[in-house]
Amino acid sequence: MTQKLNRHGIPVPTARKAAPAALAADLPSPILADVTGTHHHTALRWVAYARRDRAEYLTAQAEDEDEANKRESKG
């Protein structure tokens, strides 16, 4: 199976690491540990690895909303 996936340009080691990271971005560590059958320390590390800092995004979104409100009030 690995050879077939590699022939189609799907690297198996990368996929094996991407799947838990994707789950860890959406699930708290205790649930991730239960779902994947991993130790809770391992799940905690994956969640910390996948954690995203959304502060910059939220700031940019608020600034965009402020600019849109200013344009509406002028217009």
N, C-alpha and C positions, 0 to 999 in steps of 0.2 A: 504494500500500500504506500509506503514511504517513497519508493521509486516512482510510482505512478504520479503521486502528488508533485514530486520534484520535477518530473518531466513537464508538468503543466505550470511550472513556475511558482509552486506553493511550497515554501520551505517549512518543513515540519517543526524544527526547533523553534522557529519564530512563532508559529501558530500555537505551539504548546505554551509559550510564555504570554502570548497576547490574550488568550481566552481567560485565564485567571485575572489578568490585569483589567480586562473589560468588566468582568463580574465584580471585582474589587472596587471599581469606580462607582458602582451602583448599590452595593450591598454593605451593610455593617459587618465587621469582622466575625461576630458570633454566628451569623447566618451563613456567611461565606464558608466558615469552617464546617458547619453542618452539611451544607449543600455539596461541597467538594470532598468531604471526608478528610480534610487536613487538620493538623494540630492548630489550636487557637493562636499560638504564637506565629505560626506560618501565615495564617490568614491575616493577622494583625500587620505583619510586615507587608503583605500584598496590598492591604488597604492603605497603608502609609505610602507605599510606592505609587499607588494610583491616585492618591489624593490630589485634587486640583485646587489651586488657589484661584478662587473666582472673584477676588476683590477688585482686580483690574477690570474685569468684565463688567462688574456691577457699577463701578465708577464711570466707565465709558458709556454704559447704558443710561445712567442718570444724566450725564452731560448731554447726550443726544436728545433725551426727552426735554431737558431745559432749553436747548437750542430750538427744538420744534415748537415748544410753547411760546418762545419769544417771537418766532416767525409768524405764528398764528395771531398773536396779539398785535403785531405790526400790520398785518395784512388784510 
